């Protein structure tokens, strides 16, 4: 049987271990917050917040450890009421740290609440991210919890912050029309402005379909290189540096949670889906221009199955 002295000694040892663990957690938490805030302050010097719009966004709370984040690439060059050049839904499951990405093609013909049948990219111009959220819910029965908006300038800055060594891509032919740069054929490493041109180019036989493929390719490589090029030590500052270049209703805790998910799931690729899926649409010309007339029931089911 143990003596009182041995019991007290063991209790003291346990208390000391618990104290050290709590102290380490506190130090790590303070370090993360410090790194994150220092990154925000550093980037904020170059960002003009005056032109930003305050959006109402009536979302539901995430359920069962999953969140859906609406990713909007705005074609704005400073003007108001621009259309969405890129529209994606990122699904994050905190239970397995899995991230999935669904792209909705901008010419998808849908019912925009209050505006009738339109291309889905018009919803952002008519009513900001809230109307995009309503449109997605109305047509695909998907609840979106948060939004992230980035314009052309912001994308270029984000690329250089997240992966300063650039992204390697294989360019099949010259790309130049309508992208503000000239990209020559061949395997090469692209940075900010040139990578923006790569994901925006759509004047070839694949048109917008090729553009969506390149966008998903770059998103996957951004994820891979951000994790491989930077350690967990630098992650909070990288997130802080990136924040001023996006417009979002994500709170700091959710942003860091998503970042943690990227890091913990670094060995897996990025599962992706394109809406409309293959053989579920027809090309039509309507009063709003050339559209993808889509079998919404088929795509609703595909999107639900992909996320679930």
C-alpha positions as CSV (number, residue, x, y, z in Angstrom):
1,X,0.0,0.0,0.0
2,X,1.3,3.5,-1.0
3,X,2.2,5.9,1.7
4,X,0.6,9.4,2.0
5,X,3.8,10.9,0.8
6,X,3.9,8.9,-2.4
7,X,0.2,9.8,-3.1
8,X,0.9,13.5,-2.6
9,X,4.1,13.2,-4.7
10,X,2.1,11.6,-7.6
11,X,-0.7,14.2,-7.3
12,X,1.9,17.0,-7.5
13,X,3.5,15.3,-10.6
14,X,0.1,15.1,-12.3
15,X,-0.7,18.8,-11.5
16,X,2.7,19.8,-12.8
17,X,2.1,17.9,-16.1
18,X,-1.4,19.4,-16.5
19,X,0.0,22.9,-15.8
20,X,2.7,22.4,-18.5
21,X,0.1,21.2,-21.0
22,X,-2.2,24.2,-20.3
23,X,0.7,26.6,-20.5
24,X,1.8,25.1,-23.8
25,X,-1.7,25.4,-25.2
26,X,-1.9,29.0,-24.1
27,X,1.4,29.8,-25.6
28,X,0.5,28.2,-28.9
29,X,-2.8,30.0,-29.0
30,X,-1.2,33.4,-28.3
31,X,1.4,32.7,-30.9
32,X,-1.2,31.8,-33.5
33,X,-3.2,34.9,-32.7
34,X,-0.1,37.1,-32.8
35,X,1.0,35.6,-36.2
36,X,-2.4,36.0,-37.7
37,X,-2.9,39.6,-36.6
38,X,0.6,40.6,-37.7
39,X,-0.2,39.2,-41.1
40,X,-3.4,41.1,-41.3
41,X,-1.7,44.4,-40.3
42,X,1.1,43.8,-42.8
43,X,-1.3,43.3,-45.8
44,X,-3.8,45.9,-44.7
45,X,-1.3,48.7,-45.5
46,X,-1.8,48.0,-49.2
47,X,-5.6,47.5,-49.2
48,X,-8.3,50.1,-49.7
49,X,-11.4,49.2,-47.7
50,X,-13.4,52.2,-48.8
51,X,-14.8,50.7,-52.0
52,X,-16.1,47.6,-50.2
53,X,-19.8,46.9,-49.8
54,X,-21.5,45.7,-46.7
55,X,-23.6,42.6,-47.6
56,X,-26.5,41.1,-45.8
57,X,-26.2,37.3,-45.7
58,X,-29.0,35.3,-44.2
59,X,-27.4,32.0,-43.9
60,X,-28.1,29.0,-41.6
61,X,-25.6,27.7,-39.1
62,X,-23.4,24.8,-40.1
63,X,-24.7,21.4,-39.1
64,X,-23.0,18.1,-38.1
65,X,-19.5,19.5,-38.4
66,X,-19.9,20.5,-42.1
67,X,-19.8,24.0,-43.6
68,X,-20.5,25.2,-47.2
69,X,-18.5,28.2,-48.3
70,X,-19.6,30.2,-51.4
71,X,-16.5,31.2,-53.4
72,X,-17.1,34.1,-55.7
73,X,-14.6,35.4,-58.2
74,X,-15.9,38.9,-59.1
75,X,-15.0,40.3,-62.5
76,X,-15.0,43.8,-60.9
77,X,-12.2,46.1,-61.8
78,X,-13.5,48.7,-59.3
79,X,-17.0,49.2,-60.6
80,X,-20.1,48.3,-58.7
81,X,-22.7,45.6,-59.5
82,X,-20.3,43.3,-61.4
83,X,-21.2,39.7,-62.3
84,X,-19.5,36.7,-60.8
85,X,-16.7,35.5,-63.1
86,X,-16.2,32.3,-61.0
87,X,-18.7,30.5,-58.7
88,X,-17.7,27.6,-56.5
89,X,-19.0,25.9,-53.4
90,X,-16.3,24.6,-51.0
91,X,-17.6,21.9,-48.6
92,X,-15.5,21.3,-45.4
93,X,-16.2,18.4,-43.1
94,X,-14.4,19.0,-39.8
95,X,-15.0,15.4,-38.7
96,X,-12.5,14.0,-41.3
97,X,-10.9,17.3,-42.5
98,X,-12.1,16.7,-46.0
99,X,-12.6,19.5,-48.5
100,X,-14.6,19.2,-51.7
101,X,-15.0,21.8,-54.4
102,X,-18.0,22.2,-56.8
103,X,-17.8,24.7,-59.7
104,X,-21.1,26.0,-61.1
105,X,-20.6,27.3,-64.7
106,X,-21.5,30.9,-65.0
107,X,-23.9,30.4,-68.0
108,X,-26.0,27.9,-66.2
109,X,-29.6,28.8,-66.8
110,X,-31.5,29.0,-63.5
111,X,-34.4,30.8,-61.8
112,X,-33.0,33.8,-59.9
113,X,-35.5,34.7,-57.1
114,X,-37.2,38.0,-58.1
115,X,-35.6,38.1,-61.5
116,X,-36.8,35.0,-63.4
117,X,-34.7,32.9,-65.6
118,X,-31.2,34.2,-65.9
119,X,-27.6,33.1,-66.1
120,X,-26.5,32.2,-62.6
121,X,-23.6,34.7,-62.7
122,X,-26.2,37.6,-62.9
123,X,-27.4,36.8,-59.4
124,X,-24.3,38.4,-57.8
125,X,-24.8,41.6,-59.8
126,X,-28.5,41.8,-58.9
127,X,-28.2,41.1,-55.2
128,X,-24.7,40.3,-54.0
129,X,-23.8,37.0,-52.2
130,X,-27.2,36.8,-50.5
131,X,-29.1,36.5,-53.8
132,X,-26.5,33.9,-55.0
133,X,-27.2,32.0,-51.8
134,X,-30.9,32.1,-52.4
135,X,-30.4,31.1,-56.1
136,X,-28.3,28.0,-55.1
137,X,-30.9,27.0,-52.5
138,X,-33.8,27.5,-54.9
139,X,-32.3,25.5,-57.8
140,X,-30.0,23.0,-56.1
141,X,-31.3,22.7,-52.5
142,X,-27.9,23.4,-51.0
143,X,-27.5,25.6,-47.9
144,X,-24.5,27.9,-48.0
145,X,-23.2,29.1,-44.6
146,X,-20.5,31.6,-45.6
147,X,-19.2,33.6,-48.5
148,X,-15.8,34.6,-49.8
149,X,-15.4,37.2,-52.5
150,X,-12.2,38.0,-54.4
151,X,-11.7,40.3,-57.4
152,X,-9.0,40.1,-60.1
153,X,-6.5,42.2,-58.2
154,X,-7.1,40.2,-55.0
155,X,-6.6,36.9,-56.7
156,X,-3.2,37.9,-58.0
157,X,-2.1,39.1,-54.6
158,X,-3.4,35.9,-52.9
159,X,-1.5,33.7,-55.2
160,X,1.8,35.4,-54.5
161,X,1.1,35.3,-50.7
162,X,0.1,31.7,-50.5
163,X,2.7,30.3,-52.9
164,X,5.5,32.8,-53.6
165,X,7.3,30.2,-55.7
166,X,4.4,30.1,-58.1
167,X,2.3,27.4,-59.6
168,X,3.6,25.0,-62.3
169,X,1.1,24.4,-65.2
170,X,1.3,22.9,-68.7
171,X,0.0,25.4,-71.3
172,X,-1.2,23.5,-74.4
173,X,-1.2,26.6,-76.7
174,X,-0.8,30.3,-76.7
175,X,-3.3,32.1,-74.5
176,X,-3.6,35.9,-74.8
177,X,-7.1,37.2,-75.9
178,X,-9.0,39.0,-73.2
179,X,-6.6,38.1,-70.3
180,X,-4.2,41.1,-70.2
181,X,-1.1,38.9,-70.7
182,X,0.5,36.5,-73.2
183,X,1.1,32.9,-72.1
184,X,3.3,30.8,-74.4
185,X,2.8,27.0,-74.8
186,X,4.8,24.7,-72.6
187,X,5.4,23.7,-68.9
188,X,6.1,26.8,-66.8
189,X,5.7,28.4,-63.4
190,X,3.1,31.2,-63.2
191,X,2.7,33.9,-60.6
192,X,-0.1,36.3,-59.8
193,X,-1.1,38.2,-62.9
194,X,-0.1,35.4,-65.3
195,X,-1.9,32.7,-63.3
196,X,-5.0,34.9,-63.2
197,X,-4.9,35.0,-67.0
198,X,-4.5,31.2,-67.1
199,X,-7.7,30.6,-65.1
200,X,-9.7,33.3,-67.0
201,X,-8.9,32.3,-70.6
202,X,-11.8,30.8,-72.4
203,X,-11.3,31.7,-76.1
204,X,-10.6,28.2,-77.4
205,X,-12.6,25.1,-78.5
206,X,-13.4,24.2,-74.8
207,X,-14.6,27.7,-74.0
208,X,-15.9,28.0,-70.4
209,X,-15.5,24.2,-69.8
210,X,-11.7,24.5,-70.2
211,X,-11.7,27.5,-68.0
212,X,-13.5,25.7,-65.2
213,X,-11.0,22.8,-65.5
214,X,-8.1,25.2,-65.2
215,X,-9.7,26.9,-62.2
216,X,-10.1,23.5,-60.4
217,X,-6.6,22.5,-61.3
218,X,-5.1,25.7,-59.9
219,X,-7.2,25.5,-56.7
220,X,-5.9,22.0,-56.1
221,X,-2.3,23.0,-56.7
222,X,-2.7,26.1,-54.5
223,X,-3.8,23.8,-51.7
224,X,-0.9,21.4,-52.3
225,X,1.8,24.0,-52.6
226,X,0.5,26.1,-49.7
227,X,0.9,23.1,-47.4
228,X,4.2,21.8,-48.8
229,X,5.9,25.2,-49.1
230,X,5.0,26.5,-45.7
231,X,5.0,24.8,-42.3
232,X,2.3,24.9,-39.7
233,X,4.5,27.4,-38.0
234,X,3.8,30.0,-40.7
235,X,0.2,29.1,-41.5
236,X,-1.5,31.7,-39.2
237,X,0.5,34.5,-40.7
238,X,-0.2,33.4,-44.2
239,X,-3.9,33.4,-43.4
240,X,-3.6,36.8,-41.9
241,X,-1.7,38.2,-44.9
242,X,-4.4,36.8,-47.2
243,X,-7.5,38.1,-45.3
244,X,-7.4,41.8,-46.4
245,X,-7.6,40.7,-50.0
246,X,-10.9,38.9,-49.6
247,X,-14.4,40.0,-48.6
248,X,-16.0,37.4,-46.3
249,X,-18.4,36.9,-43.4
250,X,-16.2,34.0,-42.1
251,X,-15.1,34.7,-38.5
252,X,-11.4,34.2,-37.5
253,X,-12.2,30.8,-35.8
254,X,-13.8,29.4,-38.9
255,X,-10.9,30.6,-41.1
256,X,-8.3,29.0,-38.9
257,X,-10.4,25.8,-38.7
258,X,-10.5,25.7,-42.5
259,X,-6.7,26.3,-42.6
260,X,-6.1,23.5,-40.1
261,X,-8.3,21.2,-42.3
262,X,-6.1,22.0,-45.3
263,X,-2.9,21.2,-43.4
264,X,-4.2,18.0,-41.7
265,X,-5.6,16.8,-45.0
266,X,-2.5,17.7,-47.0
267,X,-1.8,14.3,-48.4
268,X,-5.2,14.0,-50.1
269,X,-6.1,15.7,-53.4
270,X,-9.0,18.1,-53.8
271,X,-12.2,16.3,-54.9
272,X,-14.0,18.4,-57.5
273,X,-17.2,18.5,-59.4
274,X,-18.5,20.6,-62.3
275,X,-22.1,21.7,-62.5
276,X,-23.8,21.0,-64.9
277,X,-22.4,17.5,-65.1
278,X,-21.8,15.7,-68.3
279,X,-24.8,15.0,-70.6
280,X,-27.2,17.0,-68.4
281,X,-27.5,20.3,-70.4
282,X,-28.0,21.7,-73.8
283,X,-26.7,24.9,-75.4
284,X,-29.5,27.4,-76.0
285,X,-29.8,31.1,-77.0
286,X,-32.4,33.1,-75.0
287,X,-33.2,36.7,-74.3
288,X,-30.3,36.8,-71.8
289,X,-27.8,35.4,-74.4
290,X,-26.2,32.0,-74.9
291,X,-27.0,29.7,-71.9
292,X,-26.6,26.1,-70.6
293,X,-30.2,24.9,-70.3
294,X,-29.7,22.4,-67.5
295,X,-31.5,19.4,-66.1
296,X,-31.7,20.8,-62.6
297,X,-33.1,17.7,-60.9
298,X,-30.1,15.6,-62.2
299,X,-27.6,18.2,-61.1
300,X,-29.3,18.7,-57.8
301,X,-28.9,15.0,-57.1
302,X,-25.3,15.0,-58.3
303,X,-24.4,17.9,-56.1
304,X,-26.1,16.4,-53.0
305,X,-24.4,13.0,-53.6
306,X,-21.0,14.7,-54.1
307,X,-21.1,16.5,-50.8
308,X,-22.8,13.7,-48.8
